[in-house]
Amino acid sequence: MTTESSPLFSPLNIGSLTLPGRLFKTATAETRATADGYATQAVIDFYTLLARGETPLIITGNIYVCRDGKSAPMQLGADEDNKIPGLAKVVDAVHAHGGKFFAQLNHCGRQVIPRFAQSPVAYSASAVKDLLTGTRPQALSLPEIQRLVGCYADAAKRCARAGFDGVQLHSANGYLLSQFLTPYTNRRSDHYGGSMENRTRFHREILAAIRTRLGPDFPVIIKMNGSDWLPLRDGLKTGDLVDAATHFERAGFDAVEISVGHYESGFPMVRGTFGRCLRHMVDGSMNYLPEPRRTLLRVFRPLVALASNLLWPGRQGYNLDYTPQFKQKLGIPVICVGGFRSRAAMEAAIAQGKCDAVSAGRAFIADPFFYRHIRDNQPGPHCVDCNGCVGHLGAQPAECYHPAVKAEKDAMLAREAALGTR
Ligand SMILES: Cc1cc2nc3c(=O)[nH]c(=O)nc-3n(C[C@H](O)[C@H](O)[C@H](O)COP(=O)(O)O)c2cc1C
């Protein structure tokens, strides 16, 4: 396909916003903020490169909406007004290159190692222990849920004041909003539990509160799972999640992005190989796990890596297994994340009507100019799914940790710097 005829480079409307192309940078926690969640020059640099790559839409890594929603050190926060000037500098850097920029808003819920994040307390829909981290959260009371509705909406308002073009609620991958959706983690008997109407109430209340503060035209999208991938537990299947998405569309969300899995699922969210990933992980965030989980992980690491390699081998567009079912029921754009590397695979996904747009994380970590390189059919550093970046998640900056790919990236950036910025 030529670039002119390719659906990947045709415009897409998300709410009031028109984007010039359909390959987006998905959220990847930057892990470059200060210890108390303020933006730094390193955060600005990370996004400036993506904007220089002409990426049509960039979504930040997950930003905590209040202190008890923080999952990792060096995570960005939007929990206080005094964080707005720092966030505004990041937005200005992206806008200077013509990019559009969404902030991903998150509360981690029970998916936190409190000692790692120095979190005061872990909350969830219900007090269901996380099997990976061993964290047993407190069930949120009704007043606490209302407090959090306000936190999300206030954080959205701060992001809008900083200049962001929209926000994304993170309701995928087992974080708090995902915990409310999933019967395994939501065992409530009040009006936030039971029916899908009830399990989507928290999300809809947050959206309504954002609309009250920012009006009907401010783009608000949501990331959710296409499958919870929780075998032997009461996780959601694709049909249930499509049902949830229809509630979200009716409530007024402007688009959905489809991912897969919770922490407890293992690695369906990323796929590839996991030796490097697990080696880094047990020395990083997992080092903060309570004993004996830490010891178990250390001893069985090679076995876990082998099993993960067999269960979740790398594959392009793996969440296309789910997105066609969302496309059948929804009128709003459906964005598919997961494994995209080649122009042909991305074009085929959109041309075949399996999704309206695609997004990528690791491909952009390896090559911040991924969008421009794909569009112009130019080579660039190519992610090999080693998941070294996942192994460092939350503990070290989101960066390519594959020595050969990283060397290629550094050489490319040095060449670019020598030529002057585009
Ligand atoms: C280093 C790293 C950090 C991530 N942080 C986030 C995050 O903050 N929010 C989120 O929704 N997903 C996060 N993800 C998941 C990605 O958004 C995406 O779903 C996943 O990487 C699969 O897409 P890919 O194959 O294009 O990388 C992260 C992934 C990586 C590798």
The ligand as an SDF file (V2000), in Angstrom:
LIG
                    3D

 31 33  0  0  0  0  0  0  0  0999 V2000
    8.0450   -0.6150   30.2670 C   0  0  0  0  0  0  0  0  0  0  0  0
    6.5570   -0.7460   30.1370 C   0  0  0  0  0  0  0  0  0  0  0  0
    5.7250    0.0620   30.8940 C   0  0  0  0  0  0  0  0  0  0  0  0
    4.3330   -0.0300   30.7530 C   0  0  0  0  0  0  0  0  0  0  0  0
    3.5400    0.8450   31.4550 N   0  0  0  0  0  0  0  0  0  0  0  0
    2.2090    0.8730   31.1910 C   0  0  0  0  0  0  0  0  0  0  0  0
    1.3960    1.8890   31.7480 C   0  0  0  0  0  0  0  0  0  0  0  0
    1.8530    2.7780   32.4750 O   0  0  0  0  0  0  0  0  0  0  0  0
    0.0720    1.8770   31.4460 N   0  0  0  0  0  0  0  0  0  0  0  0
   -0.4750    0.9240   30.6190 C   0  0  0  0  0  0  0  0  0  0  0  0
   -1.6640    0.9840   30.3390 O   0  0  0  0  0  0  0  0  0  0  0  0
    0.2720   -0.0480   30.0950 N   0  0  0  0  0  0  0  0  0  0  0  0
    1.5910   -0.0840   30.3270 C   0  0  0  0  0  0  0  0  0  0  0  0
    2.3800   -1.0050   29.6960 N   0  0  0  0  0  0  0  0  0  0  0  0
    1.7510   -1.9690   28.7410 C   0  0  0  0  0  0  0  0  0  0  0  0
    1.7360   -1.3610   27.3370 C   0  0  0  0  0  0  0  0  0  0  0  0
    0.8420   -0.2820   27.2850 O   0  0  0  0  0  0  0  0  0  0  0  0
    1.3000   -2.3980   26.2750 C   0  0  0  0  0  0  0  0  0  0  0  0
    0.0170   -2.8640   26.5950 O   0  0  0  0  0  0  0  0  0  0  0  0
    2.2510   -3.5650   26.1620 C   0  0  0  0  0  0  0  0  0  0  0  0
    3.5880   -3.1390   26.1880 O   0  0  0  0  0  0  0  0  0  0  0  0
    2.0060   -4.3510   24.8660 C   0  0  0  0  0  0  0  0  0  0  0  0
    2.1940   -3.5360   23.7460 O   0  0  0  0  0  0  0  0  0  0  0  0
    3.5560   -3.5930   22.8630 P   0  0  0  0  0  0  0  0  0  0  0  0
    3.6690   -4.9970   22.3550 O   0  0  0  0  0  0  0  0  0  0  0  0
    3.3300   -2.6170   21.7590 O   0  0  0  0  0  0  0  0  0  0  0  0
    4.6750   -3.2440   23.7460 O   0  0  0  0  0  0  0  0  0  0  0  0
    3.7640   -0.9700   29.8550 C   0  0  0  0  0  0  0  0  0  0  0  0
    4.6140   -1.7830   29.0990 C   0  0  0  0  0  0  0  0  0  0  0  0
    5.9960   -1.6820   29.2180 C   0  0  0  0  0  0  0  0  0  0  0  0
    6.8520   -2.5310   28.3490 C   0  0  0  0  0  0  0  0  0  0  0  0
  1  2  1  0
  2  3  1  0
  2 30  2  0
  3  4  2  0
  4  5  1  0
  4 28  1  0
  5  6  2  0
  6  7  1  0
  6 13  1  0
  7  8  2  0
  7  9  1  0
  9 10  1  0
 10 11  2  0
 10 12  1  0
 12 13  2  0
 13 14  1  0
 14 15  1  0
 14 28  1  0
 15 16  1  0
 16 17  1  0
 16 18  1  0
 18 19  1  0
 18 20  1  0
 20 21  1  0
 20 22  1  0
 22 23  1  0
 23 24  1  0
 24 25  2  0
 24 26  1  0
 24 27  1  0
 28 29  2  0
 29 30  1  0
 30 31  1  0
M  END
$$$$
